[in-house]
Amino acid sequence: MARHVIVHCHIYKNAGSSIDRLLWDSFGDGFVILDPLPGHQTLDWRAVRHYLAENPHIKAISSHRLHPPFVAPADLPIVLLRHPVDRAKSAYSFARLNPAMPDHIIARDASFAEYVGRSLGTRGEGAILRNYQVHHLSSAAYRADDPVNWKSTEVDLLEAKNLISSLPAFGLVRRFTDSCRLFNTSYKPRLPAVWFHDWAENVSRSTSMTEDEAIAEIRAEIGGNAFEALMAANSLDLQLYAFAQSLFDQRLRSLATLSSKLAAGIKLMAGRVRQRITEPELYGKAVGEGSARHPERPAYERLPPWDGTEQSS
């Protein structure tokens, strides 16, 4: 039976902590957070595949440093997108409260308008506010390890659009519930233990207002000049997001049809039967009684670059 592994491509301030929590609750010690050794901005996919080969119990991985392409057995990607202006405000709010962030001093002592101006005026940490989602989901992530040299292009935008189109499912931060429906429909038949549902972990922005309300509030807060500068700095991300919104709505409409609901139900039932046969230990313990799916915290691993060792079969 083919092995499937969920890979969470954790884009900073795109509800990634909520997704990680759901994966942790679903798989326990079968979920691991991966990052490269210090000094590296990206994970070597050969190192990831080697790690998975040596750890067959792993069902899901997550990292801020994982970028496409997503290769087997990590063939069930989790990607969430967010309006770049809404994302920028969330990054500011988070940096103000977290002394570990490199831009904490700036965010702590500045208004959001000042933070935007300073960030867009720097080539280092400010890169997270400039077309960061296109950067993260395209070859741009591999072209320069130093954020000072990050720069996305129209070619990268097309690559990111093609990637989103190719994914079995993807999500939108401001439509988290609907995103969970799409992820469950696509991934539970292959990994029945996973359960995506409403969850708000590490939230620094209100989830009650609509996206349009959030964007209007930001424009009023920082003024027209700073708002337009932020929009211009994210012209590629805005195009990617508009494309993703349209595709997301299409997939939800498809999900709403009776035939697709029946098909998803049949696949889910078949997946549960397969897993009960192949992994009976998952069903042998009551939740809270030593279940491996409820550890104290998720495992965390730093992966060095691949050393050339052949993977085990």
Order of alpha helices (4+ residues) and beta strands (2+ residues): beta-alpha-beta-alpha-beta-beta-beta-alpha-alpha-alpha-alpha-alpha-alpha-beta-alpha-alpha-alpha-alpha-alpha-beta
